[in-house]
Amino acid sequence: MGDLDKILAYFHELINDKVRAYEAQEAMTYYKIEYPTVKDLIKTLDLDIVDSGWFGIPGMYGGFAYKLLYKNDKYILKTSNWSRVNAGSEQDHDITSEGIVQISGYGMGIEK
């Protein structure tokens, strides 16, 4: 499994954590929401941080903004997630092929 595939798997894990937390499994199935792909991540490489990718989660009233970077011969996926109905829910994570590290927001200091 390549680095981008590993990063994508960790990103899906992080998304699934939020889907469970907001009990949005049924909405994800009902609306046939498709998870981001490696191709979706790569599309964000040439974008400004303001024009990052977006993955909305029904029932969360929010979702994930994401941007893939390539620094020091290493891919890093920067993510920010929030819910409009849950004030203070904002979290930022860095995802590499080695795992997920929360860098700011609610529940700081959690490593997976």
Secondary structure as GFF3:
##gff-version 3
##sequence-region A 1 112
A	DSSP	alpha_helix	3	21	.	.	.	ID=ss1
A	DSSP	alpha_helix	25	30	.	.	.	ID=ss2
A	DSSP	alpha_helix	38	43	.	.	.	ID=ss3
A	DSSP	three_ten_helix	49	51	.	.	.	ID=ss4
A	DSSP	beta_strand	53	57	.	.	.	ID=ss5
A	DSSP	beta_strand	62	71	.	.	.	ID=ss6
A	DSSP	beta_strand	74	83	.	.	.	ID=ss7
A	DSSP	beta_strand	91	96	.	.	.	ID=ss8
A	DSSP	beta_strand	99	105	.	.	.	ID=ss9
###
